[in-house]
Amino acid sequence: MQSLQEMIEGIKAGEEKHIARAISLIENDRDKGFALLKELYGSAEISYLVGITGPPGSGKSTLTDKIVLHWRKQGLKVAIIAIDPTSQFSGGALLGDRIRMDNVAADKGVFIRSMGTRGTLGGLNPAIYDTVLLLSYAGYDYILIETVGVGQNEVDIVDLADTTLVVTVPEAGDDIQTFKAGLMEVGDIFVLNKSDRPSVIKMELTLEQMVRLTHKEGEKWTIPIVKTTATENKGIAELVEKINDHKEYLQNDGQLKENRHEVMRRQLINLMEERVLAKIIKPIENSEHFSEKLKAIRDLSEDPYTAAEELLKNRLPE
Amino acid sequence: MQSLQEMIEGIKAGEEKHIARAISLIENDRDKGFALLKELYGSAEISYLVGITGPPGSGKSTLTDKIVLHWRKQGLKVAIIAIDPTSQFSGGALLGDRIRMDNVAADKGVFIRSMGTRGTLGGLNPAIYDTVLLLSYAGYDYILIETVGVGQNEVDIVDLADTTLVVTVPEAGDDIQTFKAGLMEVGDIFVLNKSDRPSVIKMELTLEQMVRLTHKEGEKWTIPIVKTTATENKGIAELVEKINDHKEYLQNDGQLKENRHEVMRRQLINLMEERVLAKIIKPIENSEHFSEKLKAIRDLSEDPYTAAEELLKNRLPE
């Protein structure tokens, strides 16, 4: 068993073995994870966060692969957090997907980790915030967070990112309607992947219209639409350039700082929620009183609203 | 302003106007909503819950429309809860979708409501449980919960249902890989919609294999695959029959009761969580102390883990 100090040194030196162990600690033994992160806090700035989201089949993994390769050629270190929406179940779907990324998986300058959307207590998986901090201390220049986006939790996650890429494909057609509302709010760059397909023109017009309709007057950033064919590495250089443009825009506009502050605020609330649920709700759930109340609800002799109030009596302030 | 008693009478009489108002109350004024539900508690059994989920573009709305029309011909009353994953944003995507359901929307025996995935405090929207109870008291025979399924919250919601339909289309192809893990756990019936397309055979084989691979020995229910072409009303009668088969299976096996008990347990926990977050976290979030701590985190003079502990000091048991 390695000491905390050894782990801290290993993380600061960017050793993958230590980073992977630290994330497991953060996920599975929260108190020990907190002890580690307390020691590391402030030892580096938060890395630049790039979110990538889009429906299944839009080619996100291949695109991620190519972007990462591009950055690697520039000598940048990259960490990928692949959010697995199914991880509370059989799991493994997205992890399997990652096998495709053979170009980057063996590269020492690239760290890949699959994480679940939610913590055991519900809500956004609190370990995601902690892992972003940890990877920042480990010296990665970019942290790329990849999600299959449509649910609220997924949108929340990419919303953490500084620059969010929303990936779609020409075939999406009517589907775009359903995604529209959520997508428009989180996307900083639209990526039209598989753009070698004939229906690309129609989709491009749709996206252009979406950008036009939602662009607010006075807003300095206009969402660019970048056409890519990730499998052939087409459009990747332009896409990386747009990410840089957006980064520069955020820095000049003071928004990067503001975004980081918002992430810190959310993490603090998330940490409090996690603690409160673990200290109050979990013990009640395992109590005799809870079983009795549940039985009363099932027998229709008590309603759940009254039961919840009574179970919490004397456990809440005033 | 109508009295609580008037509203209760209206709901029991199945008057849409009162039901719609009651749901708005449940969503926007929790305490008043609880008062109403306390009065109604136990006045009827929970209606049979059917979940319907699948990727955008799989034709869920048309399918829902046709299933509902089929039930209506049998004289059954149906309520539809359309879960809108985007509702915290611009919203309206799914609601717009509902306009397509012109066949059922004007029907007095059908009630349609769009609801958000999450509550203001994060986690599964607690109003969904309450609305299911309310609609049960209002005398609907079936409650159909429709979600765009892929995120964990969406899976949680359909997991409430007694019978869950997972809809896919021949084109889904590789996408099915990503959905696979989550889908297999929640689906009771697989619906292969748009089955007039040529690639249907390949998809049917894939689904059959998924069913075979995950079927546990001794399990009495084997997931059926029903081919439909919802736009032409094809396969709907067979699908409704399979829903009935599954209902009968759950009733004979004692599982229907067990499922309801689990829903009650989750609702009780959800209600406690909601209360605890509202009574503890919200006041802290609005306090001076919170602003100070957040400033310290931003200045890197305090880590968020210590800050969360200190903010909660004297507010947690023992």
Contacts between the chains, C-beta under 8 A, distances in Angstrom:
chain1	res1	chain2	res2	distance
A	34	B	305	4.2
A	37	B	303	6.7
A	37	B	305	6.1
A	38	B	303	4.9
A	38	B	305	5.4
A	38	B	306	6.4
A	41	B	300	7.1
A	41	B	303	3.6
A	41	B	304	7.8
A	41	B	305	7.9
A	42	B	300	3.7
A	42	B	303	7.4
A	55	B	55	7.0
A	55	B	56	7.0
A	55	B	175	7.7
A	56	B	55	7.0
A	56	B	150	7.2
A	56	B	174	8.0
A	56	B	175	4.2
A	56	B	177	7.9
A	56	B	178	4.0
A	56	B	179	6.6
A	57	B	172	7.9
A	57	B	173	7.3
A	57	B	174	5.8
A	57	B	175	4.1
A	57	B	178	7.7
A	85	B	150	5.7
A	85	B	151	5.3
A	85	B	152	5.8
A	85	B	155	7.9
A	85	B	182	6.7
A	86	B	152	8.0
A	86	B	155	7.8
A	86	B	178	7.8
A	86	B	179	7.8
A	86	B	180	7.8
A	86	B	181	3.9
A	86	B	182	3.9
A	88	B	152	6.3
A	88	B	155	8.0
A	89	B	155	7.5
A	89	B	181	5.0
A	89	B	182	5.3
A	89	B	184	7.6
A	89	B	185	4.5
A	90	B	180	7.9
A	90	B	181	4.1
A	90	B	184	6.6
A	90	B	185	6.7
A	91	B	181	5.8
A	92	B	181	6.3
A	93	B	177	6.1
A	93	B	178	5.3
A	93	B	179	7.7
A	93	B	180	5.7
A	93	B	181	4.7
A	93	B	182	7.8
A	94	B	178	6.9
A	96	B	177	7.3
A	97	B	177	7.4
A	97	B	178	7.2
A	116	B	152	7.8
A	117	B	151	6.7
A	117	B	152	4.7
A	118	B	152	5.0
A	122	B	122	7.6
A	122	B	123	4.4
A	122	B	124	7.0
A	122	B	273	7.2
A	123	B	122	4.5
A	123	B	123	5.3
A	124	B	122	7.1
A	148	B	150	5.7
A	148	B	178	6.0
A	150	B	56	7.1
A	150	B	85	5.7
A	150	B	148	5.7
A	150	B	150	5.4
A	150	B	151	6.2
A	150	B	154	7.9
A	151	B	85	5.3
A	151	B	117	6.7
A	151	B	148	8.0
A	151	B	150	6.2
A	151	B	151	1.9
A	151	B	152	6.8
A	151	B	153	5.3
A	151	B	154	5.3
A	152	B	85	5.7
A	152	B	88	6.3
A	152	B	116	7.8
A	152	B	117	4.6
A	152	B	118	5.0
A	152	B	151	6.7
A	152	B	153	5.9
A	153	B	151	5.3
A	153	B	152	5.9
A	153	B	153	5.8
A	154	B	150	7.9
A	154	B	151	5.3
A	155	B	85	7.9
A	155	B	86	7.9
A	155	B	89	7.5
A	172	B	57	7.9
A	173	B	57	7.4
A	174	B	57	5.9
A	175	B	55	7.8
A	175	B	56	4.2
A	175	B	57	4.1
A	177	B	56	7.9
A	177	B	93	6.2
A	177	B	96	7.4
A	177	B	97	7.4
A	178	B	56	4.0
A	178	B	57	7.6
A	178	B	86	7.9
A	178	B	93	5.3
A	178	B	94	7.0
A	178	B	97	7.2
A	178	B	148	6.1
A	179	B	56	6.6
A	179	B	86	7.9
A	179	B	93	7.7
A	180	B	86	7.8
A	180	B	90	7.8
A	180	B	93	5.7
A	181	B	86	3.9
A	181	B	89	5.1
A	181	B	90	4.1
A	181	B	91	5.8
A	181	B	92	6.3
A	181	B	93	4.6
A	182	B	85	6.6
A	182	B	86	3.9
A	182	B	89	5.3
A	182	B	90	8.0
A	182	B	93	7.8
A	184	B	89	7.6
A	184	B	90	6.5
A	185	B	89	4.5
A	185	B	90	6.7
A	261	B	294	7.8
A	261	B	298	5.9
A	264	B	294	6.6
A	264	B	297	5.2
A	264	B	298	6.2
A	264	B	304	6.8
A	265	B	294	5.9
A	267	B	304	5.4
A	268	B	290	7.7
A	268	B	293	6.9
A	268	B	294	6.3
A	268	B	297	6.6
A	268	B	304	5.0
A	268	B	307	6.1
A	268	B	308	6.0
A	268	B	311	7.8
A	269	B	281	6.7
A	269	B	285	6.3
A	271	B	304	5.8
A	271	B	305	6.6
A	271	B	307	8.0
A	271	B	308	3.8
A	272	B	280	8.0
A	272	B	281	5.6
A	272	B	284	6.6
A	272	B	308	4.9
A	272	B	311	6.1
A	272	B	312	5.9
A	273	B	122	7.2
A	273	B	277	6.3
A	273	B	281	5.8
A	275	B	308	6.0
A	275	B	309	7.3
A	275	B	312	5.8
A	275	B	316	7.4
A	276	B	276	5.8
A	276	B	277	7.1
A	276	B	280	5.5
A	276	B	281	6.4
A	276	B	312	6.7
A	276	B	316	6.9
A	277	B	273	6.3
A	277	B	276	7.1
A	279	B	316	4.7
A	279	B	317	6.5
A	280	B	272	8.0
A	280	B	276	5.5
A	280	B	280	8.0
A	280	B	316	6.8
A	280	B	317	6.6
A	281	B	269	6.7
A	281	B	272	5.6
A	281	B	273	5.8
A	281	B	276	6.4
A	283	B	317	7.7
A	284	B	272	6.6
A	285	B	269	6.3
A	290	B	268	7.7
A	293	B	268	6.9
A	294	B	261	7.8
A	294	B	264	6.7
A	294	B	265	5.9
A	294	B	268	6.3
A	297	B	264	5.3
A	297	B	268	6.6
A	298	B	261	5.9
A	298	B	264	6.1
A	300	B	41	7.1
A	300	B	42	3.7
A	303	B	37	6.8
A	303	B	38	4.9
A	303	B	41	3.6
A	303	B	42	7.3
A	304	B	41	7.8
A	304	B	264	6.8
A	304	B	267	5.4
A	304	B	268	5.1
A	304	B	271	5.8
A	305	B	34	4.2
A	305	B	37	6.1
A	305	B	38	5.4
A	305	B	41	7.8
A	305	B	271	6.6
A	306	B	38	6.4
A	307	B	268	6.1
A	307	B	271	8.0
A	308	B	268	6.0
A	308	B	271	3.8
A	308	B	272	4.9
A	308	B	275	6.1
A	309	B	275	7.3
A	311	B	268	7.8
A	311	B	272	6.1
A	312	B	272	5.9
A	312	B	275	5.8
A	312	B	276	6.7
A	315	B	317	5.8
A	316	B	275	7.4
A	316	B	276	6.9
A	316	B	279	4.7
A	316	B	280	6.8
A	317	B	279	6.5
A	317	B	280	6.6
A	317	B	283	7.7
A	317	B	315	5.9
